[in-house]
Amino acid sequence: MTRYRGGTYSHTVEKIVFADGATARTDLIRLNPNIEAYSLDFTGHAPTRPSRYRAGAWSAVPNLRARAFEAEIDWIVRNSYPVLGTVELSRRVRAAGIGLGAGNLAEHEAIAATQAAIWFFTNGLELDNRPRNVPVARRRTADGLVFEFDGEPQLGGYTVELESDSAVSLLLQKSSDGRQWEDVAASGLNLEAGRGRHRRALGVGTTVSSARPGRTGRGYRFYRLVVVADRGATVDLGDVTFWLNGAAAFANPERVVHLYNYLVAGANAARRATVPVAVIAERAAVDGDLVGPFTLQATDRAAITVDHADVVDRNGFAMEGPVAPDDEFYLRTDTGSGIVALTVHVPAGTDGFGGRVLTGVAHDAANSSLTPVVLAVPAQHEVRFDVTWERAQARRTA
C-alpha cells in the first residue's frame, strides 16, 4: 500500500478539542489502492512524500499502548464509519437512546468521533465531552443554591423542580468571584404552594460580563438561585438545569460528542464481553467413529471446519451452520489413531466483536516514525487447533 501526503481541502476534515485544551484535525487516512484507515498513534508523523505501507497483524503496531486494546479498536472499526454508512450509524446511535437531533451524522462528524474514540484507547486522549451548561460544582447556602461553571457561560434560562407548602419566590444572581452578587434582570419566579417543574427564560445580554468585538461575550463563572419564602415554610429544591445563550452545548460539535460517547461505551462493553477463541476437550473421548464432545469457547457464533472429518452432533447428524458458544459438537472420522486440523472461523461481519483488525505500518525501518494505521476493513479471525487421538479396543480419552 502507498500513503501520500494528505490534502489540504478535504471536505471530511474536522477540528476536535481534547479535555486538556489541545486540538487536532481529523480525517480518514486514504491509502492506495482505495483503502481507508484511521490513525493508531496520535504522536505519529504523516509522510511528506509517497511512503510504502505493509499490512500487518496487531502485534506489528509499534505503539505499545495500542497493543492492549485490540478488542476495543476491533469493535469501533466494525461498528462505525465507513464500515457502516452514516444513516445506519445514526440509526444505531438513536436506538441506544442517544439523541442526535433531526438530521443524521455527516461524514466529517462520524470520522472525527471515530478517530477520537480510537485515540482515547491508543494514546489516552480524552475528547472534551463536558456539557458547558452543567455546573462543575453545586453547594447549598443559607440563601439558596450556588453553581460554579467551568468557564464563563452566558445563560439563556433555567428550569427548577420545587416543592413548597407556601408561596415562594426565586431569583437568579450572578458573580465573577462567588462573593459579590448582583441580580440577573427579569430572572425571578413567583410560585404558589405545591410541587412542579418551572422554567424561566432570560433576556439576551442579561448575563454578559464583558464583550469583545467579533467574539462571543463572556458571562459569569458563578450563579446563585436565591429562595425567598415565609418564615417556617418548607421548601425543597430539586433538580436545577440551565441552557446557554450564544454558545454551543459542548466545546466540540454536539453530534461528534454523542457518537464518541457511544463508541467508547460500546468498545468498553466489547472488551468485557470478548472471550478468547478456544476448543474445550476436557470430556472428549473416542467412541467408535465419533470423537468428542468438544465445546466452543468464543464471543459469538463461529463456523467450524475440519480436515478429513465431519462436524456432527451427539447423534451423528451433521451440524449445519455456525456453532454457538458452549454448544457441544463431535468429530466423525473413519481414520484410526491420528490428527486433524480443526479451524474456527470468526465472521467478519459488522455486528459482533471478538475478531481481529488489520493494520498498516511503514514498510521499512527508516520510516518507523510514520503513523501506524488501522484499516477500515473487518477481518475474519481464524484459529487452527490440532486434534489428536488414539483408537484402542476400549474407549479411550482423546
C-alpha positions as CSV (number, residue, x, y, z in Angstrom):
1,M,0.0,0.0,0.0
2,T,1.1,3.6,-0.5
3,R,0.3,6.6,1.6
4,Y,0.6,10.0,0.1
5,R,0.8,13.4,1.7
6,G,-2.7,14.5,2.9
7,G,-4.7,17.0,1.0
8,T,-5.5,20.5,2.4
9,Y,-9.1,20.9,1.3
10,S,-10.7,17.6,2.1
11,H,-14.4,18.0,2.8
12,T,-14.2,15.4,5.6
13,V,-11.7,17.3,7.7
14,E,-12.9,18.3,11.2
15,K,-11.3,20.0,14.2
16,I,-11.7,18.4,17.6
17,V,-10.8,19.7,21.1
18,F,-9.4,17.4,23.8
19,A,-10.1,17.7,27.5
20,D,-6.7,19.4,28.2
21,G,-7.5,22.1,25.6
22,A,-5.3,20.7,22.9
23,T,-6.7,20.5,19.4
24,A,-6.3,18.3,16.3
25,R,-7.6,17.9,12.8
26,T,-9.2,14.6,11.8
27,D,-9.8,12.9,8.5
28,L,-9.7,9.4,7.0
29,I,-6.2,8.2,6.0
30,R,-6.6,7.1,2.4
31,L,-4.1,4.6,1.1
32,N,-3.6,3.5,-2.4
33,P,-5.2,1.3,-3.8
34,N,-8.5,2.6,-2.4
35,I,-8.1,1.6,1.2
36,E,-9.5,3.7,4.1
37,A,-7.8,3.8,7.5
38,Y,-7.6,5.6,10.9
39,S,-4.5,6.6,12.9
40,L,-3.4,4.3,15.7
41,D,-0.9,6.8,17.2
42,F,-1.5,10.5,17.8
43,T,2.2,11.1,18.1
44,G,3.0,9.5,14.7
45,H,4.1,11.6,11.7
46,A,2.4,12.0,8.4
47,P,4.6,11.4,5.3
48,T,5.9,14.3,3.3
49,R,6.3,12.1,0.2
50,P,4.8,8.8,-1.0
51,S,5.5,6.1,1.5
52,R,5.1,2.4,1.4
53,Y,2.9,0.7,4.0
54,R,2.5,-3.1,4.5
55,A,-0.5,-4.9,6.0
56,G,0.2,-6.5,9.3
57,A,-1.3,-8.1,12.4
58,W,-2.0,-6.2,15.7
59,S,1.4,-7.3,17.0
60,A,3.1,-5.3,14.3
61,V,1.9,-1.9,15.6
62,P,4.9,0.0,17.1
63,N,2.6,1.9,19.5
64,L,3.0,-0.3,22.7
65,R,-0.1,1.2,24.4
66,A,-2.3,0.4,21.5
67,R,-1.4,-3.3,21.7
68,A,-3.5,-3.7,24.8
69,F,-6.7,-2.5,23.1
70,E,-7.3,-4.7,20.1
71,A,-10.7,-5.8,21.2
72,E,-11.8,-2.2,21.6
73,I,-10.4,-1.0,18.3
74,D,-11.9,-4.0,16.5
75,W,-15.4,-3.1,17.8
76,I,-15.0,0.5,16.9
77,V,-13.9,-0.3,13.3
78,R,-16.7,-2.8,12.8
79,N,-19.4,-0.5,14.2
80,S,-18.6,2.9,12.8
81,Y,-18.0,4.8,9.6
82,P,-17.1,3.8,6.8
83,V,-17.9,0.2,7.5
84,L,-21.4,1.5,8.4
85,G,-23.0,4.3,6.4
86,T,-23.9,7.5,8.2
87,V,-27.7,6.6,8.0
88,E,-27.3,3.2,9.6
89,L,-24.8,4.5,12.1
90,S,-27.2,7.3,13.1
91,R,-30.0,4.8,13.5
92,R,-27.9,2.7,15.9
93,V,-26.9,5.6,18.0
94,R,-30.5,6.7,18.3
95,A,-31.5,3.1,19.1
96,A,-29.1,3.3,22.0
97,G,-31.1,6.2,23.5
98,I,-28.7,8.9,22.4
99,G,-30.4,11.9,20.7
100,L,-28.8,13.3,17.5
101,G,-31.4,15.9,16.7
102,A,-33.4,15.9,13.4
103,G,-30.6,15.0,11.0
104,N,-28.1,12.2,10.5
105,L,-24.4,12.3,11.2
106,A,-22.3,13.9,8.5
107,E,-19.3,12.1,7.2
108,H,-16.8,14.5,8.8
109,E,-18.6,14.2,12.1
110,A,-18.5,10.4,12.0
111,I,-14.8,10.4,11.1
112,A,-13.9,12.8,13.8
113,A,-15.8,10.9,16.6
114,T,-14.3,7.5,15.4
115,Q,-10.8,8.9,15.3
116,A,-11.2,10.5,18.7
117,A,-12.5,7.2,20.2
118,I,-9.5,5.3,18.8
119,W,-7.0,7.8,20.2
120,F,-8.8,7.5,23.5
121,F,-7.6,3.9,23.8
122,T,-4.3,4.1,21.8
123,N,-3.0,7.3,23.3
124,G,-5.1,8.0,26.4
125,L,-6.5,11.2,24.9
126,E,-9.9,12.3,26.1
127,L,-12.3,14.3,23.9
128,D,-13.7,17.3,25.6
129,N,-17.3,15.9,26.1
130,R,-18.2,18.0,29.1
131,P,-21.5,19.9,28.7
132,R,-21.0,23.6,29.1
133,N,-24.4,24.1,30.6
134,V,-23.8,21.7,33.5
135,P,-22.1,23.2,36.6
136,V,-18.9,21.6,37.9
137,A,-19.9,22.3,41.5
138,R,-23.0,23.0,43.4
139,R,-23.4,23.9,47.0
140,R,-26.3,24.9,49.3
141,T,-26.1,28.0,51.4
142,A,-28.5,29.8,53.7
143,D,-29.7,31.9,50.8
144,G,-30.2,29.2,48.2
145,L,-28.0,27.2,45.7
146,V,-24.7,28.4,44.3
147,F,-23.5,26.9,41.0
148,E,-19.9,27.1,39.7
149,F,-19.3,26.6,36.0
150,D,-16.1,25.6,34.1
151,G,-15.6,28.9,32.2
152,E,-17.9,31.9,32.0
153,P,-21.1,31.0,30.2
154,Q,-23.9,33.2,29.3
155,L,-27.1,31.6,30.5
156,G,-30.3,31.5,28.3
157,G,-32.5,30.4,31.1
158,Y,-33.1,27.7,33.8
159,T,-35.6,25.1,34.9
160,V,-36.2,24.1,38.5
161,E,-38.1,21.3,40.3
162,L,-39.6,22.7,43.5
163,E,-42.0,21.6,46.2
164,S,-43.2,24.0,48.9
165,D,-46.0,24.2,51.4
166,S,-46.4,28.0,50.9
167,A,-45.8,30.7,48.3
168,V,-42.2,31.1,47.3
169,S,-40.1,33.4,45.1
170,L,-36.9,32.6,43.2
171,L,-34.3,35.0,41.9
172,L,-31.1,34.2,39.9
173,Q,-28.0,36.2,40.7
174,K,-24.5,36.3,39.0
175,S,-21.0,36.8,40.3
176,S,-17.4,36.7,38.9
177,D,-15.8,35.6,42.2
178,G,-18.6,33.9,44.2
179,R,-18.6,36.6,46.8
180,Q,-20.1,39.8,45.3
181,W,-23.5,39.2,43.8
182,E,-25.9,41.1,41.6
183,D,-29.4,40.2,40.4
184,V,-30.0,39.0,36.9
185,A,-32.7,41.2,35.4
186,A,-36.1,39.7,34.9
187,S,-35.0,36.3,36.3
188,G,-37.5,35.9,39.1
189,L,-40.3,33.3,39.6
190,N,-43.2,33.8,41.9
191,L,-44.7,30.4,42.7
192,E,-47.7,29.2,44.6
193,A,-47.6,26.3,47.1
194,G,-47.3,22.9,45.6
195,R,-45.0,20.7,43.6
196,G,-43.9,21.1,40.0
197,R,-41.2,21.9,37.4
198,H,-40.8,25.5,36.4
199,R,-39.0,27.2,33.6
200,R,-37.6,30.8,33.2
201,A,-36.1,32.2,30.1
202,L,-33.6,35.1,30.5
203,G,-33.2,38.1,28.3
204,V,-30.4,38.3,25.7
205,G,-27.4,40.0,27.3
206,T,-28.6,39.8,30.9
207,T,-25.7,37.5,31.9
208,V,-22.9,39.2,29.8
209,S,-20.0,40.3,31.9
210,S,-17.9,41.7,29.0
211,A,-18.0,41.8,25.3
212,R,-15.2,41.8,22.7
213,P,-15.5,42.9,19.1
214,G,-16.0,39.9,16.7
215,R,-16.2,37.4,19.6
216,T,-18.9,35.9,21.8
217,G,-19.4,37.9,25.0
218,R,-18.3,36.4,28.3
219,G,-20.7,35.5,31.1
220,Y,-20.1,34.7,34.7
221,R,-18.4,31.8,36.5
222,F,-20.8,31.7,39.5
223,Y,-24.6,31.9,39.6
224,R,-26.9,31.7,42.6
225,L,-30.5,30.8,42.8
226,V,-32.0,32.7,45.8
227,V,-35.1,31.3,47.6
228,V,-37.4,33.7,49.4
229,A,-40.2,32.2,51.5
230,D,-42.2,32.8,54.6
231,R,-40.6,32.0,57.9
232,G,-41.2,28.4,58.8
233,A,-42.1,27.4,55.3
234,T,-40.8,24.1,54.0
235,V,-39.2,24.4,50.6
236,D,-37.5,21.5,48.8
237,L,-35.4,22.5,45.7
238,G,-34.8,19.6,43.4
239,D,-33.0,19.4,40.1
240,V,-31.9,22.7,38.6
241,T,-30.8,22.8,34.9
242,F,-29.6,25.6,32.6
243,W,-29.3,26.3,29.0
244,L,-26.9,28.6,27.3
245,N,-27.2,31.7,25.2
246,G,-24.6,32.4,22.4
247,A,-22.6,29.2,22.8
248,A,-22.8,25.6,21.8
249,A,-23.6,22.9,24.4
250,F,-20.1,21.4,24.0
251,A,-16.6,22.5,23.0
252,N,-16.9,20.0,20.1
253,P,-19.8,19.6,17.7
254,E,-22.7,18.0,19.6
255,R,-23.2,15.0,17.3
256,V,-19.4,14.3,17.4
257,V,-19.6,14.2,21.2
258,H,-22.7,11.9,21.2
259,L,-21.1,9.4,18.7
260,Y,-17.8,9.5,20.6
261,N,-19.6,8.6,23.9
262,Y,-21.5,5.8,22.1
263,L,-18.3,4.3,20.6
264,V,-16.2,4.5,23.8
265,A,-19.1,2.8,25.8
266,G,-19.5,0.1,23.1
267,A,-15.8,-0.6,22.9
268,N,-15.6,-1.0,26.7
269,A,-18.5,-3.3,26.7
270,A,-16.9,-5.3,23.9
271,R,-13.8,-5.7,26.0
272,R,-15.8,-7.1,28.9
273,A,-17.7,-9.5,26.7
274,T,-14.9,-10.7,24.5
275,V,-13.9,-14.3,25.0
276,P,-10.7,-15.8,23.6
277,V,-11.4,-18.4,21.0
278,A,-10.8,-21.9,22.3
279,V,-11.9,-25.5,21.9
280,I,-12.5,-27.3,25.2
281,A,-11.8,-31.0,25.1
282,E,-11.8,-31.9,28.8
283,R,-14.5,-34.6,28.4
284,A,-13.6,-35.7,24.8
285,A,-13.2,-39.4,24.2
286,V,-13.1,-41.9,21.3
287,D,-16.3,-43.9,20.8
288,G,-16.4,-45.8,17.6
289,D,-16.1,-43.3,14.7
290,L,-17.0,-40.3,17.0
291,V,-14.5,-38.2,18.9
292,G,-15.9,-35.8,21.4
293,P,-17.7,-34.0,22.9
294,F,-15.9,-30.7,22.3
295,T,-17.2,-27.3,23.4
296,L,-16.6,-24.0,21.5
297,Q,-15.5,-21.1,23.6
298,A,-15.9,-17.8,21.7
299,T,-17.6,-14.4,21.9
300,D,-20.1,-15.2,19.2
301,R,-21.2,-18.0,16.8
302,A,-18.5,-19.3,14.6
303,A,-18.1,-21.7,11.7
304,I,-16.0,-24.8,12.3
305,T,-14.3,-26.8,9.5
306,V,-12.2,-29.9,9.9
307,D,-9.8,-31.7,7.5
308,H,-10.7,-35.3,6.9
309,A,-13.7,-35.3,9.3
310,D,-17.2,-34.1,9.7
311,V,-18.7,-31.9,12.5
312,V,-21.7,-33.6,13.9
313,D,-24.0,-33.6,17.0
314,R,-24.2,-36.3,19.6
315,N,-26.5,-38.4,17.4
316,G,-24.1,-38.3,14.5
317,F,-26.1,-35.9,12.4
318,A,-24.2,-33.2,10.5
319,M,-24.3,-29.8,12.1
320,E,-25.4,-27.1,9.7
321,G,-24.3,-23.5,10.0
322,P,-22.2,-21.8,12.7
323,V,-21.7,-23.3,16.2
324,A,-22.9,-21.3,19.2
325,P,-20.6,-20.7,22.2
326,D,-20.9,-23.5,24.8
327,D,-22.6,-25.9,22.2
328,E,-21.2,-29.4,22.1
329,F,-20.1,-31.0,18.9
330,Y,-18.3,-34.2,17.8
331,L,-15.9,-35.2,15.0
332,R,-16.8,-38.2,12.9
333,T,-13.9,-39.8,11.2
334,D,-13.1,-43.3,9.9
335,T,-9.4,-43.0,10.4
336,G,-7.5,-44.7,13.2
337,S,-5.2,-43.0,15.6
338,G,-4.4,-39.7,14.0
339,I,-4.5,-35.9,13.9
340,V,-6.9,-33.5,12.2
341,A,-6.8,-29.7,11.8
342,L,-9.8,-28.0,13.2
343,T,-10.3,-24.4,12.2
344,V,-12.7,-21.9,13.9
345,H,-13.8,-19.1,11.6
346,V,-15.0,-16.0,13.4
347,P,-17.0,-14.0,10.9
348,A,-16.0,-10.6,9.7
349,G,-19.5,-9.0,9.8
350,T,-20.1,-5.5,11.1
351,D,-22.1,-6.8,14.1
352,G,-20.5,-8.5,17.0
353,F,-16.9,-8.4,18.2
354,G,-14.0,-10.6,19.2
355,G,-12.3,-10.6,15.9
356,R,-9.0,-9.2,14.6
357,V,-8.1,-6.0,12.9
358,L,-5.8,-5.4,10.0
359,T,-3.1,-2.7,10.5
360,G,-0.8,-0.8,8.2
361,V,2.8,0.1,9.2
362,A,5.7,1.8,7.5
363,H,7.4,-0.7,5.2
364,D,11.0,0.0,6.3
365,A,12.8,0.9,9.5
366,A,13.7,4.4,8.1
367,N,10.0,5.3,8.2
368,S,9.3,3.9,11.7
369,S,8.1,7.2,13.0
370,L,5.2,7.3,10.4
371,T,1.8,6.8,11.9
372,P,0.6,3.2,12.1
373,V,-3.0,2.8,10.9
374,V,-5.9,0.5,11.3
375,L,-7.6,-0.5,8.1
376,A,-11.3,0.1,7.9
377,V,-11.8,-3.5,6.7
378,P,-13.4,-6.0,9.1
379,A,-11.1,-9.0,9.1
380,Q,-12.2,-12.6,9.6
381,H,-10.4,-14.2,12.5
382,E,-9.4,-17.8,12.0
383,V,-7.8,-20.0,14.8
384,R,-6.5,-23.5,14.0
385,F,-6.4,-26.3,16.5
386,D,-4.7,-29.7,16.1
387,V,-6.8,-32.5,17.5
388,T,-5.0,-35.8,18.1
389,W,-6.4,-39.1,19.4
390,E,-5.6,-42.8,19.7
391,R,-8.1,-45.6,19.0
392,A,-8.0,-48.6,21.2
393,Q,-10.1,-51.7,21.9
394,A,-11.7,-49.9,24.9
395,R,-13.0,-46.4,25.0
396,R,-10.0,-44.0,25.4
397,T,-9.9,-40.3,26.3
398,A,-8.8,-38.1,23.3
